[in-house]
């Protein structure tokens, strides 16, 4: 069962505050993903990208979209 994401907010030190549709709030530390998945290193290397986090359409994930 997947929990739908209602909101996501970037926090300092590469953490995310996520609120789910059922009212649950969680904080996720993204830093471990930098060494596990090459793609996540873009969040370190592109200034301002981490702060552009959004809820994906449908609420089943989060996305980062570079807005120039």
LOVEXBA-367410 format. One record per residue (C-alpha): chain; y, x, z; residue in one letter. Coordinates in Angstrom, 2 decimals. Layout:
# LOVEXBA-367410
+-------+---------+---------+---------+-----+
: chain :       Y :       X :       Z : res :
+-------+---------+---------+---------+-----+
:     A :       Y :       X :       Z :   A :
...
+-------+---------+---------+---------+-----+
***
This chain:
# LOVEXBA-367410
+-------+---------+---------+---------+-----+
: chain :       Y :       X :       Z : res :
+-------+---------+---------+---------+-----+
:     A :    0.00 :    0.00 :    0.00 :   X :
:     A :    3.42 :    1.32 :   -0.95 :   X :
:     A :    6.52 :    0.63 :    1.09 :   X :
:     A :    9.59 :   -0.19 :   -0.95 :   X :
:     A :   12.65 :    1.99 :   -0.41 :   X :
:     A :   15.84 :    0.09 :    0.37 :   X :
:     A :   18.28 :    3.00 :    0.79 :   X :
:     A :   18.25 :    6.78 :    0.75 :   X :
:     A :   20.98 :    9.11 :    1.98 :   X :
:     A :   21.17 :   12.90 :    1.78 :   X :
:     A :   21.52 :   14.70 :    5.11 :   X :
:     A :   22.48 :   18.30 :    5.86 :   X :
:     A :   19.90 :   21.07 :    5.49 :   X :
:     A :   17.98 :   19.33 :    2.66 :   X :
:     A :   16.80 :   16.31 :    4.63 :   X :
:     A :   16.78 :   12.66 :    3.55 :   X :
:     A :   17.33 :    9.52 :    5.57 :   X :
:     A :   15.22 :    6.75 :    4.06 :   X :
:     A :   15.33 :    3.07 :    4.99 :   X :
:     A :   12.46 :    0.89 :    3.79 :   X :
:     A :   12.52 :   -2.84 :    3.00 :   X :
:     A :   10.54 :   -3.58 :    6.18 :   X :
:     A :   13.33 :   -2.05 :    8.29 :   X :
:     A :   11.57 :    1.24 :    9.00 :   X :
:     A :   13.81 :    4.32 :    9.00 :   X :
:     A :   12.45 :    7.83 :    8.44 :   X :
:     A :   13.90 :   11.29 :    8.02 :   X :
:     A :   12.18 :   13.61 :    5.54 :   X :
:     A :   12.59 :   17.37 :    5.32 :   X :
:     A :   12.53 :   18.30 :    1.62 :   X :
:     A :   12.52 :   22.10 :    2.16 :   X :
:     A :    8.71 :   22.52 :    2.17 :   X :
:     A :    8.64 :   21.13 :   -1.39 :   X :
:     A :   10.72 :   24.06 :   -2.67 :   X :
:     A :    7.81 :   26.47 :   -2.26 :   X :
:     A :    5.13 :   23.97 :   -3.26 :   X :
:     A :    6.58 :   22.56 :   -6.51 :   X :
:     A :    8.72 :   24.58 :   -8.94 :   X :
:     A :   10.60 :   21.47 :  -10.08 :   X :
:     A :   12.11 :   20.93 :   -6.63 :   X :
:     A :   13.88 :   24.30 :   -6.79 :   X :
:     A :   16.48 :   22.63 :   -9.02 :   X :
:     A :   17.77 :   20.96 :   -5.84 :   X :
:     A :   18.66 :   24.43 :   -4.57 :   X :
:     A :   19.93 :   25.87 :   -7.84 :   X :
:     A :   22.13 :   23.07 :   -9.19 :   X :
:     A :   25.19 :   22.55 :   -7.03 :   X :
:     A :   25.60 :   18.95 :   -5.87 :   X :
:     A :   22.27 :   17.69 :   -7.24 :   X :
:     A :   20.69 :   17.03 :   -3.84 :   X :
:     A :   23.63 :   14.80 :   -2.88 :   X :
:     A :   23.03 :   12.58 :   -5.95 :   X :
:     A :   19.78 :   11.11 :   -4.61 :   X :
:     A :   19.21 :    7.44 :   -5.52 :   X :
:     A :   16.54 :    4.78 :   -5.05 :   X :
:     A :   14.46 :    4.46 :   -8.22 :   X :
:     A :   14.40 :    1.14 :  -10.07 :   X :
:     A :   11.99 :   -1.15 :   -8.24 :   X :
:     A :   12.29 :    0.73 :   -4.96 :   X :
:     A :    9.02 :    2.65 :   -5.20 :   X :
:     A :   10.53 :    6.12 :   -5.17 :   X :
:     A :   13.68 :    8.20 :   -5.14 :   X :
:     A :   15.28 :   10.14 :   -7.97 :   X :
:     A :   17.86 :   12.83 :   -8.54 :   X :
:     A :   19.98 :   12.44 :  -11.61 :   X :
:     A :   22.47 :   15.11 :  -12.58 :   X :
:     A :   25.81 :   13.48 :  -13.27 :   X :
:     A :   28.26 :   15.88 :  -14.87 :   X :
+-------+---------+---------+---------+-----+
***
